[in-house]
């Protein structure tokens, strides 16, 4: 059994709606919250994009609370929803070379944006090839799993394309070989998550345009930071609508837009292309059912918080945060380089993938750092592409803690392997189920999971993962 903290939700009898009951409920939640890593410490290098600005945190909290009970389902009733969406989408457009003809949709996250982008491509493909046709989505092996997930949900076929072993960018010639009459969409990343490199968007889009195939740019990570990096002199290649052939682009406001989860923006070259994402049912006896997103009822609160963040920061605020981000990247890259680390890919974004010559040393480093409270990613060995590596998603707050991080990094390499690492690796000897039962017991889960998955054939690993998830959520 996987061990995670449990909580008892008991419905009590007696007086309700009392101040004492409020304190009891909030107190219990605070106790649970204490189990989580606090992003404001700067010790988290994944999942959360932390500025370290307390006043910005206050702005987002107040905006979120103000719109908590509004529903974006019907903008004729909650008129603020449409106004906020137009402004958030408009700001996103200004960052990625979008002209007047480009239209957009605010979604609840990158996965929803990509789901709708794939749906738009399916709509266009089936109008061309027939309603029952199963189209293909071509993507680099580094493409985010949400692309394959979207294809899975929408009855399409995902086709992986290899990447160049050196650049970790999609192999354009290999992609061309896979384009056929069944190709409904090509997806490229700006940047990809594993290695932080930017696919050659222009090369792919120009070829795709000649073939009449739409291209989606997954800029969920880069949409709100690459333009400011370019403005500060970084060599960021074109990846937005300034590139002919780009049909749609997704960019997450809750990443380097620094909004709370979850807000993303999906942009389309034309309104006609966006039409393929809209679900309409005017035949039932209730209200006109028209959805631009996967979700129907949804709080406007995340959208209001996203608007508030952009309004508060402005372009100058984003530039300043990007300066801090680049300074953190430079200091950490330089410091870890002096300790023997090497980047497994060209450094083109705020994402770093770093390795050591020895796998044992890398695991020791990761374990010692995890036990010191630093939360990083651990990425698997990929034959012919990359060895095991630690993944750092950098945020502006890391400029503040870079010195402490590098000091601990030096100590982590100089210290012996911790006993917890030996225990985690020894669990693998007892077999997959015994090893899986150790997950959730400590900070070395990533090592255990990586080695466990490496030891199991892919199909079996996925089946095991499904079984474990069922057990984790069993009441």
VEXDREN-2710 file (C-alpha; in Angstrom, 1 decimal):
% VEXDREN-2710
k/r/px/py/pz
1/UNK/0.0/0.0/0.0
2/UNK/1.3/3.4/-0.9
3/UNK/1.6/5.6/2.2
4/UNK/0.3/9.2/2.0
5/UNK/-1.2/11.4/4.8
6/UNK/-4.8/10.7/5.4
7/UNK/-7.5/12.9/6.8
8/UNK/-10.9/12.1/8.3
9/UNK/-13.8/14.2/7.1
10/UNK/-16.4/13.7/9.8
11/UNK/-19.8/15.4/9.6
12/UNK/-20.7/16.4/13.1
13/UNK/-24.1/16.9/14.6
14/UNK/-25.0/19.9/16.7
15/UNK/-24.9/23.6/16.1
16/UNK/-23.8/24.6/12.7
17/UNK/-22.4/27.9/11.2
18/UNK/-20.6/28.8/14.4
19/UNK/-17.3/30.8/14.6
20/UNK/-15.9/27.9/16.6
21/UNK/-16.7/25.5/13.7
22/UNK/-15.0/27.9/11.2
23/UNK/-11.8/27.9/13.4
24/UNK/-11.9/24.1/13.6
25/UNK/-12.2/23.6/9.8
26/UNK/-9.5/26.1/8.9
27/UNK/-7.2/24.8/11.6
28/UNK/-7.5/21.3/10.1
29/UNK/-6.7/22.6/6.7
30/UNK/-3.7/24.5/8.0
31/UNK/-2.4/21.3/9.5
32/UNK/-2.7/19.6/6.1
33/UNK/-1.1/22.6/4.3
34/UNK/1.9/22.2/6.6
35/UNK/2.7/18.9/4.9
36/UNK/3.4/20.7/1.6
37/UNK/6.6/22.3/0.5
38/UNK/6.3/26.1/0.8
39/UNK/7.2/27.7/-2.6
40/UNK/8.0/31.0/-0.9
41/UNK/11.2/29.4/0.6
42/UNK/12.7/29.1/-2.8
43/UNK/13.5/25.4/-2.2
44/UNK/11.0/24.2/-4.9
45/UNK/12.3/23.8/-8.4
46/UNK/9.2/22.4/-10.0
47/UNK/5.4/22.9/-10.4
48/UNK/5.2/26.4/-8.9
49/UNK/6.6/29.6/-10.4
50/UNK/7.4/31.8/-7.5
51/UNK/8.3/35.5/-7.7
52/UNK/9.1/36.0/-4.0
53/UNK/6.9/39.2/-4.1
54/UNK/4.6/39.1/-1.1
55/UNK/2.6/42.1/-2.4
56/UNK/1.9/40.2/-5.6
57/UNK/0.7/37.3/-3.6
58/UNK/-1.7/39.6/-1.8
59/UNK/-3.0/41.0/-5.1
60/UNK/-3.8/37.5/-6.4
61/UNK/-5.4/36.4/-3.1
62/UNK/-7.7/39.4/-3.1
63/UNK/-8.6/39.1/-6.8
64/UNK/-9.3/35.4/-6.4
65/UNK/-11.5/35.9/-3.4
66/UNK/-13.5/38.8/-5.1
67/UNK/-14.5/36.6/-8.0
68/UNK/-14.8/33.2/-6.2
69/UNK/-18.5/33.0/-6.6
70/UNK/-18.8/34.1/-10.3
71/UNK/-19.5/31.6/-13.0
72/UNK/-18.0/31.9/-16.5
73/UNK/-20.7/29.6/-17.9
74/UNK/-22.9/32.5/-18.9
75/UNK/-21.2/35.8/-19.6
76/UNK/-24.6/37.5/-20.2
77/UNK/-25.2/37.1/-16.5
78/UNK/-21.6/37.4/-15.2
79/UNK/-20.5/40.0/-17.6
80/UNK/-17.1/40.4/-15.9
81/UNK/-16.1/37.0/-17.3
82/UNK/-16.1/38.2/-20.9
83/UNK/-14.3/41.5/-20.0
84/UNK/-11.6/39.7/-18.1
85/UNK/-11.1/37.1/-20.8
86/UNK/-10.7/39.7/-23.5
87/UNK/-8.0/41.5/-21.6
88/UNK/-6.1/38.4/-20.6
89/UNK/-6.2/37.1/-24.1
90/UNK/-5.3/40.5/-25.5
91/UNK/-2.2/40.7/-23.3
92/UNK/-1.2/37.2/-24.4
93/UNK/-1.5/38.2/-28.0
94/UNK/0.8/41.2/-27.6
95/UNK/3.6/38.8/-26.5
96/UNK/3.6/36.4/-29.4
97/UNK/3.3/38.4/-32.6
98/UNK/-0.5/38.0/-33.0
99/UNK/-2.3/40.3/-35.4
100/UNK/-5.9/41.5/-35.2
101/UNK/-7.1/38.3/-36.9
102/UNK/-5.9/36.1/-34.1
103/UNK/-8.5/35.1/-31.5
104/UNK/-8.2/33.3/-28.2
105/UNK/-9.8/31.4/-25.4
106/UNK/-8.9/31.4/-21.7
107/UNK/-8.8/27.9/-20.2
108/UNK/-8.1/26.3/-16.9
109/UNK/-4.7/25.0/-17.8
110/UNK/-2.2/23.9/-20.4
111/UNK/-3.8/20.4/-20.8
112/UNK/-7.2/21.9/-21.5
113/UNK/-5.6/24.3/-24.0
114/UNK/-3.9/21.5/-25.8
115/UNK/-7.0/19.4/-25.7
116/UNK/-8.9/22.1/-27.5
117/UNK/-6.1/22.7/-30.0
118/UNK/-6.2/19.0/-30.9
119/UNK/-10.0/19.2/-31.1
120/UNK/-9.8/22.2/-33.5
121/UNK/-7.3/20.2/-35.7
122/UNK/-9.6/17.2/-35.6
123/UNK/-12.6/19.3/-36.7
124/UNK/-10.7/20.7/-39.7
125/UNK/-9.3/17.3/-40.6
126/UNK/-12.6/15.5/-40.5
127/UNK/-14.3/18.2/-42.6
128/UNK/-11.6/17.5/-45.2
129/UNK/-11.2/13.7/-44.8
130/UNK/-14.6/12.5/-43.6
131/UNK/-16.4/12.5/-40.3
132/UNK/-15.2/9.0/-39.2
133/UNK/-11.5/9.5/-40.2
134/UNK/-8.9/8.9/-37.5
135/UNK/-6.2/11.6/-37.9
136/UNK/-2.7/11.6/-36.6
137/UNK/-1.0/14.1/-34.3
138/UNK/2.8/14.3/-34.9
139/UNK/4.9/15.4/-31.9
140/UNK/8.5/15.2/-30.7
141/UNK/9.2/12.5/-28.1
142/UNK/9.9/15.5/-25.8
143/UNK/6.4/16.8/-26.4
144/UNK/4.3/17.1/-23.3
145/UNK/2.2/14.0/-22.4
146/UNK/-1.0/16.1/-22.5
147/UNK/-0.7/16.0/-26.3
148/UNK/-0.8/12.2/-26.3
149/UNK/-3.6/12.4/-23.7
150/UNK/-5.6/14.7/-26.0
151/UNK/-5.2/12.3/-28.9
152/UNK/-6.2/9.4/-26.7
153/UNK/-9.4/11.2/-25.5
154/UNK/-10.3/12.5/-29.0
155/UNK/-9.8/9.2/-30.8
156/UNK/-6.8/10.2/-32.7
157/UNK/-3.4/8.6/-33.1
158/UNK/-0.3/10.2/-31.6
159/UNK/2.9/9.6/-33.7
160/UNK/6.2/10.3/-31.9
161/UNK/9.1/11.9/-33.8
162/UNK/12.7/11.5/-32.6
163/UNK/14.8/14.5/-31.5
164/UNK/18.3/15.4/-32.4
165/UNK/20.5/13.7/-29.7
166/UNK/22.7/16.9/-29.3
167/UNK/20.1/19.7/-29.5
168/UNK/17.1/17.8/-28.0
169/UNK/15.0/19.5/-30.7
170/UNK/12.6/17.7/-33.1
171/UNK/14.4/16.1/-36.0
172/UNK/12.8/18.0/-38.9
173/UNK/13.8/15.4/-41.6
174/UNK/12.4/12.6/-39.5
175/UNK/9.2/14.6/-39.0
176/UNK/8.8/15.1/-42.8
177/UNK/9.1/11.3/-43.3
178/UNK/6.0/10.8/-41.0
179/UNK/3.8/13.4/-42.6
180/UNK/1.0/11.8/-44.7
181/UNK/-2.6/12.3/-45.8
182/UNK/-3.6/11.2/-42.3
183/UNK/-1.7/14.0/-40.5
184/UNK/-4.2/16.2/-38.8
185/UNK/-1.8/18.3/-36.7
186/UNK/1.9/18.8/-35.9
187/UNK/2.9/20.0/-32.4
188/UNK/6.2/21.6/-31.5
189/UNK/7.4/23.0/-28.2
190/UNK/8.7/26.4/-27.1
191/UNK/10.4/25.1/-25.0
192/UNK/10.0/21.4/-24.3
193/UNK/9.8/20.5/-20.6
194/UNK/12.5/17.8/-20.2
195/UNK/15.5/19.7/-21.6
196/UNK/14.3/23.3/-22.1
197/UNK/15.1/23.6/-25.8
198/UNK/13.0/25.3/-28.4
199/UNK/12.0/23.3/-31.4
200/UNK/12.7/24.8/-34.9
201/UNK/9.2/26.3/-35.2
202/UNK/9.9/28.2/-38.5
203/UNK/11.4/25.1/-40.3
204/UNK/8.5/22.9/-39.2
205/UNK/5.8/25.5/-39.9
206/UNK/7.1/26.4/-43.4
207/UNK/7.1/22.7/-44.4
208/UNK/3.7/22.1/-42.8
209/UNK/2.1/25.1/-44.6
210/UNK/3.2/23.6/-48.0
211/UNK/1.5/20.4/-47.0
212/UNK/-1.7/22.1/-45.7
213/UNK/-1.1/20.7/-42.2
214/UNK/-1.8/23.0/-39.1
215/UNK/0.9/23.5/-36.6
216/UNK/0.3/24.0/-32.9
217/UNK/3.1/25.6/-30.8
218/UNK/3.0/24.4/-27.2
219/UNK/4.4/27.5/-25.5
220/UNK/2.7/26.7/-22.2
221/UNK/6.1/27.1/-20.6
222/UNK/7.6/29.8/-22.7
223/UNK/4.8/32.1/-23.8
224/UNK/5.2/34.5/-20.9
225/UNK/9.0/34.4/-20.5
226/UNK/10.7/33.9/-23.9
227/UNK/9.4/37.3/-25.3
228/UNK/10.9/39.1/-22.2
229/UNK/14.1/37.1/-22.5
230/UNK/14.4/38.2/-26.1
231/UNK/13.8/41.8/-25.1
232/UNK/16.7/41.5/-22.6
233/UNK/19.0/40.3/-25.4
234/UNK/18.7/36.6/-25.2
235/UNK/18.8/34.8/-28.6
236/UNK/15.3/33.5/-28.7
237/UNK/14.2/32.3/-32.1
238/UNK/10.7/33.3/-33.5
239/UNK/8.0/30.9/-32.3
240/UNK/4.7/32.8/-32.4
241/UNK/2.3/34.1/-35.0
242/UNK/5.1/36.0/-36.7
243/UNK/5.9/32.6/-38.2
244/UNK/3.7/31.8/-41.1
245/UNK/2.2/28.3/-40.8
246/UNK/1.6/28.5/-37.0
247/UNK/-2.1/27.8/-36.6
248/UNK/-2.5/27.8/-32.9
249/UNK/-0.4/28.4/-29.7
250/UNK/-1.0/27.7/-26.0
251/UNK/0.7/29.7/-23.2
252/UNK/0.1/29.2/-19.5
253/UNK/-0.5/32.3/-17.4
254/UNK/0.0/30.2/-14.3
255/UNK/3.6/29.4/-15.2
256/UNK/5.8/32.4/-16.1
257/UNK/2.8/34.7/-16.1
258/UNK/2.9/34.2/-12.3
259/UNK/-0.8/33.8/-11.9
260/UNK/-2.2/31.1/-9.5
261/UNK/-3.4/27.8/-10.9
262/UNK/-5.1/27.4/-13.2
263/UNK/-5.2/29.8/-16.2
264/UNK/-3.9/29.2/-19.7
265/UNK/-4.6/31.0/-23.0
266/UNK/-5.1/29.3/-26.3
267/UNK/-4.7/31.4/-29.5
268/UNK/-5.9/30.6/-33.0
269/UNK/-4.7/32.1/-36.3
270/UNK/-8.3/32.7/-37.3
271/UNK/-11.8/32.7/-35.8
272/UNK/-12.9/30.0/-38.2
273/UNK/-10.2/27.7/-36.8
274/UNK/-11.4/28.4/-33.3
275/UNK/-14.9/27.3/-34.2
276/UNK/-13.8/23.7/-34.1
277/UNK/-13.3/23.9/-30.4
278/UNK/-16.8/25.3/-29.5
279/UNK/-19.5/22.9/-28.3
280/UNK/-23.1/24.0/-29.0
281/UNK/-26.3/22.3/-28.1
282/UNK/-29.4/24.4/-28.9
283/UNK/-31.8/21.4/-29.1
284/UNK/-32.5/20.6/-25.4
285/UNK/-35.3/22.4/-23.5
286/UNK/-33.0/24.3/-21.2
287/UNK/-30.8/27.4/-21.7
288/UNK/-28.6/27.7/-24.8
289/UNK/-25.7/25.5/-24.1
290/UNK/-22.5/27.0/-25.7
291/UNK/-19.1/26.2/-24.4
292/UNK/-15.7/27.5/-25.5
293/UNK/-13.9/25.2/-23.1
294/UNK/-14.0/21.6/-21.9
295/UNK/-15.4/22.8/-18.6
296/UNK/-18.9/24.3/-18.4
297/UNK/-19.4/25.9/-15.0
298/UNK/-16.2/27.3/-13.8
299/UNK/-15.2/30.1/-11.4
300/UNK/-13.9/33.3/-12.8
301/UNK/-11.5/33.6/-9.8
302/UNK/-8.4/32.3/-11.6
303/UNK/-9.0/34.5/-14.6
304/UNK/-9.5/37.6/-12.3
305/UNK/-6.2/36.7/-10.5
306/UNK/-4.4/36.4/-13.9
307/UNK/-5.7/39.8/-14.9
308/UNK/-4.7/41.3/-11.6
309/UNK/-1.1/39.9/-11.9
310/UNK/-0.6/41.4/-15.3
311/UNK/-2.2/44.7/-14.3
312/UNK/0.0/44.9/-11.2
313/UNK/3.3/43.9/-12.8
314/UNK/2.9/45.5/-16.2
315/UNK/5.6/44.9/-18.9
316/UNK/8.3/46.5/-16.8
317/UNK/7.5/44.1/-13.9
318/UNK/7.7/41.1/-16.1
319/UNK/11.0/42.4/-17.5
320/UNK/12.4/42.8/-14.0
321/UNK/11.3/39.3/-12.9
322/UNK/12.9/37.9/-16.1
323/UNK/16.2/39.7/-15.2
324/UNK/16.1/38.0/-11.8
325/UNK/15.4/34.7/-13.5
326/UNK/18.3/35.0/-15.8
327/UNK/20.6/36.0/-13.0
328/UNK/19.5/32.9/-11.0
329/UNK/20.2/30.8/-14.1
330/UNK/23.6/32.3/-14.6
331/UNK/24.7/31.9/-11.0
332/UNK/23.4/28.3/-10.6
333/UNK/24.8/27.2/-14.0
334/UNK/28.2/28.6/-13.2
335/UNK/28.2/27.2/-9.6
336/UNK/27.1/23.7/-10.6
337/UNK/29.5/23.8/-13.5
338/UNK/32.3/24.3/-11.1
339/UNK/31.2/21.2/-9.2
340/UNK/31.3/19.1/-12.3
341/UNK/27.8/19.3/-13.7
342/UNK/27.1/19.5/-17.4
343/UNK/24.0/20.5/-19.2
344/UNK/22.5/17.7/-21.3
345/UNK/21.2/20.2/-23.8
346/UNK/21.8/23.8/-25.1
347/UNK/20.5/26.3/-22.4
348/UNK/17.7/28.2/-24.1
349/UNK/15.1/28.8/-21.4
350/UNK/14.7/28.9/-17.6
351/UNK/14.7/25.1/-17.5
352/UNK/17.9/23.2/-16.8
353/UNK/18.7/19.5/-17.2
354/UNK/22.1/18.8/-15.6
355/UNK/24.0/15.6/-15.1
356/UNK/27.3/14.3/-13.6
357/UNK/29.7/11.8/-15.2
358/UNK/28.7/9.2/-12.6
359/UNK/25.1/8.0/-12.1
360/UNK/26.0/7.0/-8.5
361/UNK/27.2/10.5/-7.8
362/UNK/24.1/12.0/-9.4
363/UNK/21.8/9.9/-7.2
364/UNK/23.9/10.7/-4.1
365/UNK/23.7/14.4/-4.9
366/UNK/19.9/14.2/-5.5
367/UNK/19.4/12.3/-2.3
368/UNK/21.5/14.5/-0.1
369/UNK/19.8/17.6/-1.5
370/UNK/16.3/16.2/-1.0
371/UNK/17.1/15.4/2.6
372/UNK/18.2/19.1/3.0
373/UNK/14.8/20.2/1.8
374/UNK/15.5/21.0/-1.9
375/UNK/12.9/19.7/-4.3
376/UNK/14.1/19.1/-7.8
377/UNK/13.1/16.8/-10.7
378/UNK/14.9/13.6/-11.5
379/UNK/14.7/12.6/-15.2
380/UNK/15.3/9.1/-16.5
381/UNK/18.0/7.9/-18.8
382/UNK/16.8/7.9/-22.4
383/UNK/18.9/5.7/-24.7
384/UNK/20.7/7.8/-27.3
385/UNK/19.3/11.0/-26.0
386/UNK/20.3/11.7/-22.4
387/UNK/21.6/10.1/-19.2
388/UNK/19.9/10.5/-15.8
389/UNK/19.7/14.2/-15.0
390/UNK/18.4/16.6/-12.4
391/UNK/15.8/19.0/-13.7
392/UNK/15.5/22.6/-12.4
393/UNK/12.6/24.8/-13.3
394/UNK/13.9/28.1/-12.3
395/UNK/11.8/31.0/-10.9
396/UNK/12.8/34.6/-9.9
397/UNK/12.9/33.6/-6.3
398/UNK/15.9/31.4/-7.0
399/UNK/18.1/34.5/-7.5
400/UNK/17.6/35.1/-3.8
401/UNK/18.5/31.6/-2.6
402/UNK/21.2/30.7/-5.3
403/UNK/24.1/31.1/-2.8
404/UNK/22.4/28.8/-0.2
405/UNK/21.5/26.3/-2.9
406/UNK/25.1/26.1/-4.2
407/UNK/26.6/25.8/-0.7
408/UNK/24.3/22.8/0.0
409/UNK/25.1/21.4/-3.5
410/UNK/28.8/21.4/-2.6
411/UNK/28.2/19.7/0.7
412/UNK/25.8/17.1/-0.9
413/UNK/28.6/16.0/-3.3
414/UNK/31.2/15.9/-0.5
415/UNK/29.0/13.9/1.9
416/UNK/28.6/10.1/1.7
417/UNK/25.4/8.6/0.3
418/UNK/22.6/8.8/3.0
419/UNK/21.2/5.5/4.5
420/UNK/17.8/6.4/3.0
421/UNK/19.2/6.1/-0.5
422/UNK/20.5/2.6/0.2
423/UNK/17.1/1.6/1.7
424/UNK/15.2/3.0/-1.4
425/UNK/17.5/1.1/-3.9
426/UNK/17.4/-2.1/-1.8
427/UNK/13.6/-2.1/-1.9
428/UNK/13.9/-2.7/-5.7
429/UNK/15.5/-6.1/-5.0
430/UNK/12.2/-7.3/-3.5
431/UNK/10.3/-6.8/-6.7
432/UNK/8.1/-4.0/-8.2
433/UNK/5.2/-4.3/-5.8
434/UNK/7.4/-4.2/-2.7
435/UNK/9.3/-1.2/-4.1
436/UNK/6.0/0.5/-5.0
437/UNK/4.8/0.1/-1.4
438/UNK/7.7/2.4/-0.3
439/UNK/6.5/5.3/-2.4
440/UNK/5.1/8.1/-0.3
441/UNK/7.3/7.5/2.7
442/UNK/10.0/10.2/2.2
443/UNK/11.8/12.7/0.0
444/UNK/13.5/10.1/-2.2
445/UNK/10.4/9.0/-4.0
446/UNK/11.7/10.3/-7.3
447/UNK/14.8/8.0/-7.2
448/UNK/12.6/5.0/-6.3
449/UNK/10.1/5.7/-9.0
450/UNK/12.8/6.3/-11.7
451/UNK/14.6/3.1/-10.9
452/UNK/11.3/1.2/-10.6
453/UNK/10.1/2.3/-14.0
454/UNK/13.4/1.5/-15.5
455/UNK/13.1/-2.1/-14.3
456/UNK/9.7/-2.8/-15.7
457/UNK/8.7/-3.1/-19.4
458/UNK/6.7/0.0/-20.5
459/UNK/3.3/-1.6/-20.8
460/UNK/3.6/-3.4/-17.5
461/UNK/4.7/-0.2/-15.8
462/UNK/1.7/1.7/-17.0
463/UNK/-0.6/-1.1/-15.7
464/UNK/1.1/-1.0/-12.3
465/UNK/0.8/2.7/-12.1
466/UNK/-3.0/2.5/-12.7
467/UNK/-3.3/-0.1/-9.9
468/UNK/-1.3/2.0/-7.5
469/UNK/-3.4/5.1/-8.2
470/UNK/-6.6/3.1/-7.4
471/UNK/-5.0/2.0/-4.1
472/UNK/-3.9/5.5/-3.2
473/UNK/-7.4/6.9/-3.5
474/UNK/-9.2/4.0/-1.9
475/UNK/-11.2/5.0/1.1
END
